Amino acid sequence: MASAPHGDAPEERNAAAPAKRASAPITEAGIRAEFAHHDGTVARVNNGTFGCCPASVLAARARWQRLFLSEPDAFYFDSLQPGLARSRAAVAAAVGACDASEVSLVDNATTAAAIIMQHVAWSFAEGAFARGDVVLMLHYTYSSVKNSIHAYVVRAGATVVEVPLPFPGASPGAVVAEFRAALALAKAGGRSVRLAVIDHITSMPSVLLPVKELVAICREEGVDKVFVDGAHAIGQVPIDVRDIGTDFYTSNLHKWFFCPSAVAFLHIRKDDPIASQLHHPVVSSEYGNGLPMESAWIGVRDYSAQLVVPDAVDFMSRFEGGIEGISRRNHDKVIEMGTMLAEAWGTFLGSPPEMCGSMAMVGLPGCLGIESNGDAMRVRDMLRNEFKVEVPIFHNSRSVEEGQEMAKDAKGDQVTGYVRISHQVYNVREEYEALRDAVHKLVRDGFSCSKLRPSGKIAPFLAIGFCLLDILAFQLFASAAHESSSCRRVMVSLRKMKAFLHFHSCQQQRATNMLCRVGTALILRKEWMSRVEIPVWGKWTPMLFQNCDALSQKNSRCCGVSSITPLRRKRHRPSCPPYAS
């Protein structure tokens, strides 16, 4: 259990906000200087995943870190809580909260979701909710939030009902219709809907939802509580938590609000009795003092990301229109760039402009053959490693699962893959043109994801390779008492080889090369092979690794594994355990 140093932390009411610093309007050169730490060789059109932080805010963070390191006790007693109070006040002003007491600062939206799900799980465990009561969530709810629902709430006895969302080409009306239908299903048989989890902007695919209308429907239909996951929202769209009317609202400040990783906020109305019943999952000496204070001290850690929110606000104030002006220009630019890409590829935007914030989904040419999430990840890796373009890829499996007719590109191929592009103040047109040209090259070269998938011919050999590694590891473990140091190193190497083999099993050439190198290792290392009994070392083994040494030398660069060197013996040390991770 985390504990605070003895003594009382300064009261929040004694933390007066400093006078606002005057900031000169930022120029194009100033923007480039603020983000000069970005890798200039990469076309980074993916602000949505990790966000960005300008140099001036990073410098402010470094000052807080040095303040802590120079005198930790003075930092804790005199600086930490007043600084966090100023950050909460800045967030409250940005989202329309009544006051800072309604805002808690946490690491990320995932932590905020865990706080809510923990309370719902307790309600089931304590009998306030009946087994079978429903939690409603969207099909495209973020995976970490889905996992939190299952880890906390389903285990406690809840039933989960998912809302299917139409994609692509969704309209606000279509989303509302699907939500009403799912809510009716959730209430069937007299069940109570205890919690509705609604995304403000879904992550993948990225779609801006009519969240205020969906919350109003929940109120009409008697849903107990509504949790809006706005992880991507603040900085992309205006937020007024009182106008939205939800019970709980969270958003990350490190994605689109220019704060460093990792900081988010959770808003709970102060007039809601449930506010006093919510607790941070990390229990510290502040337990019972209210969620804002519990979140403000979860033990010794780096709080600097939470302390620089006012500095991020100052940075945004240097732009015309502040954060609202930034988000408006980002929206216009991402639609412009998305339209340019769609026209170049003969595809379309995944959602209408009114359902986009600063991110947009753009269909990829159907000839790329993206048929699974694995295909999407392989294309993303290829764009990053071969073309220096960073962009998420989405595989639209929903239409396939439901038997819907897939949208087609200009050549008549079904569009199953989409890129999710972002636009932030540091982005330039040339980055989107690099993405456009990279996809054009793939199409011209006749690329298809099928070329990256494992073929049926290699699958049996992959299975044999896994079996060999498992058997060899077991035998080494059994005989490790005689030469613990060497065997321990071999065991670690085998685990790494197996992980590498599994990761690259999707690529036939690399998988074949890896098997050859494993075979070479088994053959060359006779000093320990001679004392390992392998019952399946039969006639097929020499065939499997025939000429593997020559192949591995020829393809060692493709494999990315250094050449194999003989294993050096070391003196036996009885005190050393035979196996270490």
Disulfide bonds with the S-S distance in Angstrom:
none
